[in-house]
Amino acid sequence: MAYNANIPNPGDLLSVSQGDIKNNFLQANTSFGINHYPFDDGTANNGKHKKVSLPVTSDPANVLGEGIAYSKAIGIGTDAQLFWRFSSGAINPLQITNNVNNPASNNGAIPLMGGLILQYGTATTSAAATTVNFTNTFQAGGVATPPYGIFLTLRTGTPPILGEFTVDNQAAGSFQVIRSGPTNKQFFWCAIGPYN
């Protein structure tokens, strides 16, 4: 039976309500036991957390004098990420976790603390501009193209000279590389920016 918040009612006889009250105690113990050791646990762990489950929600309002931990779906799919809301509300919520796609290939991404992401990979120059697509789109609170940094270096051959690579057309999900000189040259790239 489910928890019944409407018992006992005025005028109810204990002999009649005893079963409902007992069921409420059982339901309270079961509900408490979802994330905690239940009331009837006879060990020293009684009442302690077994785990903490945070249903996905949106950013809560700040409460003065209280920090708030919560989870929110952001980025790839509907994965829940852990956030911390500061009591003053003057600082944007801090994203603590960052589950990103990190394929077993030459391109990937590594989450960093504070809502940053480091993306990396390799590509080959062509006669036209070479488009590099990120594994994850950079994002920052609705800004169409948030600022991020890009670093390039040749993968093979002699070290590049100054001005040999030009980065162009930076977007949230891609950028282009223009190379002055021979084409079909592989290069490493690395980009770091916001992901929250």
Buried (B, 14 or more C-beta within 10 A) or exposed (E): EEBEEEBBEEEEEEEEBEEBBEBBEEBEBEEBBEEBBBEEBEEEEEEEEEEEEEEEEEEEEBEEEEEBEBBBEBBBEEBBBBBEBBEEEEEBBBBBEBBBEBEEEEBBBEBEEEBBBBBBBEBBBBEEBBBBEBBBBBBBEEEEBBEBEBEBEBEEEEEBEEEBBEBEEBBBEEBBBBBEEEEEBEBBBEBBBBBB
